[in-house]
Amino acid sequence: MARLLAIDTATEVLALALCGPDGEHLAVEAGGPAASARLLPRVQALWQQAGWTAADLSAIAFGQGPGAFTGLRTACAVAQGLAWALQRPVLPIDSLLLVADDAQAQCEARGEPGADHWWVAMDARMDEVYAAAYRREAGGWVREVMPALWTLPALHAHWLQAPPRAVAGTALDVHARHLPLASVALQVPREASRAAALARLARAAWAAGAARPAEQALPLYLRDKVALTTAEREAARAAPVLPAASRPEPRA
């Protein structure tokens, strides 16, 4: 059986998983700006806990995004560096799918069926949301709507037209008053174990033959720009506010 290291730093959480024939070793702790300094020491601690060495690995899975730029670059850089050094492949993991998989697992842990279709909506700050939709099938997860960066008015309009039944993610708390949630039967705003979801999806990716060469350890980064110049900020303050119907559609 394959021995996999899986890492994700796309959110404010640092999630790690080692998956092998002896089971799984998981770690979840605060990430954010500190993730780059703490990631490799935590990986080494997990190796010691499992009794592994780096040479035991079959592949390195990583959360490719979408998410925060610094976090995505951290996970990609570490995965790529290890893959090159060990001559192992990488397994890109959809970081929004982690949220859907965790939400479904929470439902099943409570003895509930969960849902076959999940929307994930994660706060992206700047009044925007990273969102995607997934369908659960016997063979695994299938993307129904690709991950994209949505404005709140655009996502609100889309959900009014096609109301989701199940939604997971931080936008349920952060942007509840801006989204049409009254008809959403299943709402899971917080994750139970991002690391456990990471382990499940890493195993599934390996089984599906999703391994890629190290040079393909690239982030899925959807936001073109995170900061404005002084002149741009002044221009934005002087500009009229667009009505919701005139605001841009989500950017893929």
HELIX and SHEET records of a PDB file:
HELIX    1   1 GLY A   32  ALA A   34  5                                   3    
HELIX    2   2 ALA A   35  ALA A   50  1                                  16    
HELIX    3   3 ALA A   54  ASP A   56  5                                   3    
HELIX    4   4 PHE A   69  LEU A   86  1                                  18    
HELIX    5   5 SER A   95  ALA A  109  1                                  15    
HELIX    6   6 LEU A  152  GLN A  161  1                                  10    
HELIX    7   7 ALA A  171  VAL A  174  1                                   4    
HELIX    8   8 ALA A  176  HIS A  178  5                                   3    
HELIX    9   9 ARG A  194  ALA A  207  1                                  14    
HELIX   10  10 ALA A  214  GLN A  216  5                                   3    
HELIX   11  11 THR A  230  ALA A  238  1                                   9    
HELIX   12  12 ALA A  244  SER A  246  5                                   3    
SHEET    1   A 5 GLY A  23  ALA A  30  0                                        
SHEET    2   A 5 VAL A  13  GLY A  20 -1                                        
SHEET    3   A 5 LEU A   4  ASP A   8 -1                                        
SHEET    4   A 5 ALA A  59  GLY A  65  1                                        
SHEET    5   A 5 VAL A  90  ASP A  94  1                                        
SHEET    1   B 5 GLY A 140  THR A 151  0                                        
SHEET    2   B 5 GLU A 128  GLU A 137 -1                                        
SHEET    3   B 5 HIS A 117  ASP A 123 -1                                        
SHEET    4   B 5 ALA A 166  ALA A 168  1                                        
SHEET    5   B 5 LEU A 186  VAL A 188  1                                        
END                                                                             
